[in-house]
Amino acid sequence: PHLPKNGQQWLAKNVWWIALIGVIVGVMGIFTVLAATLFAGAVLTAAGGVAGAAVVGFAMIVVWAYLAVAVVSLIITVMAISPLKAMKKRGWTLIFITVLLEVIAQVVYFLFDYNFFGLVWGLLTSAVTAYFLFEIRSFFDGQKAKMSVNK
């Protein structure tokens, strides 16, 4: 099922500020994960000795991989905001790249923690995002799209 044309048009015109809100929340999330990880690492190392340090070492690898993907996704999303506001195809493409990056990241995270529910939830979230993204794709095709938005 497709969204109504009015809904597609509204989403296409406003996706840039939705992406901006995502960037703001994402930056706050990165700092929260970083602070919590460093705190937990210090506590586990102090309380657990050698075993705690080993657990922290493995956990840090996973967390740094997660943070690296999150930072790359945020950078790509920031690069997409201006083209999205101008209704350029480049903005849509950059957001699509972030969705693909998140799908790949979900599979890699699953290989580290075997959290099947997390994998399913992440893939479901990416699928819903892709659905909405493809619903507005026609509004980002260049001059023809500009005329249909202005009507």
N, C-alpha and C positions, 0 to 999 in steps of 0.2 A: 504494500500500500504506500502511496505517496502522500506527502504532506500537501495541504491545500496550497494553491499558488500564493495566496497572501502570506501564509506561514513561511513558505520558501523564500519569498522576497524579503520578509522581515528578518529572517535568519541571515540571509546573504548580506543585507545592509549592516547588520549588527554583530556579525561574527568577529569583527576586529576587537571590539571591547570585551567580548567574551574571552577571546584569547588573552587580552591584557589582564583580565581578572585571573585567568589561569596562571599567567606568569607571576603575578604578585603572590598568589597562594603557593605556587611552586617554590618560589624563593624562600618563603617562610617555612615551608616543609623541609627544604634542604637544610636550613639552619637548625631546625628542630631535630632532625635525624642526626645531624653531625654532633650537636650538643649531647643528645641522649646516648649516642654511641661512645663518645669520649668519656662521659660520666660512667656508663656501665663498664667500659673497659678498665677504667681506673679502679672501680670497686671490685670487679672480678679478679683483677691482677693482685690487688692488695689482700683480698680475702681468700682467694683460691690458690695462691702461690704458683707453682709451675703449671699445674693443671688449668688453673684459671687463666694464666697467660697463654696457654695453648689454645683454649677456647676463644679467647679474645683475638688471637692472631688469625684464626680461621674466619671468625665473624667479621673482622676488619676487612678482609679481602672481599667478602660479599658486600659489605656496606660501601666500600670505596667503589666497587663496580656499579652498584646502584646509584651512587652519587654522580659518578661520571656520566652515566646514561641520562640522569635527570638534568644535569647541567647542559649537556649537548641538546637535549629536547627543549630546554628553556631558551637556549641561544637561537635555535632554529625558529621557535615560536616568536621570539622578539623580532627576528628578521622578517617574519611573515606579517606583523601587525600593520605596517605602513602599506604594503601591497594589498592587504585585505581591505583596508579602509578605502583605497583607490579602486577596489573591485578588479584587481589584476589577477590573471591566471597564476602568476608566480606565487602570490600569497596562498592560494588554494593548494598549490603543489607543495609548498613548504609545510603546511599543516598536514597534508597527506603523508609526507615523509615522517613527521613526528608520530603519526599513528602507526606506520610500519615499524619504526624504531621501537615503539612501545611493545608491539607484538613480539618482536625478536627478543627484547629484554625480558618479557614475561617467560618465554621459553627458557632462556638462559638462567633466570632466577630459579625456575622450577628444578633445573639440574643441580642447583646448590642445596635447596632446602626441601625438595620433594613435597611441597605444599600444593596438593592437587586442587583444593578449593581456591587458593590464591591464583593459580593458573587459570581456572575456569572463570573466576570473577574478573581477572585482568583481560582475558580474551573477550568476555562478554562486554565489558566496558569499551574496549577497542572496536568491537563490532557495532555497537550503538553509535559511537562517535563517527565511524566510517559511514553508517547509514545517513546520518544528518549531513555529513560532508558531501556525500554523493547526491543528496537531495538538492543541494545548492550549487552544484558544479556548473550547471548551465549559465548561471549568472556571472561566471568568471571567464567567459570565452572571448573577451575583447570588446570591440565596438558594438556588436550585436547585443551583447549582454548589457552594455551601458544604456542602450535605447530602451530595452525592456524594463530595466529598473526605474528609469525616469518616467515611465507611463503611469 
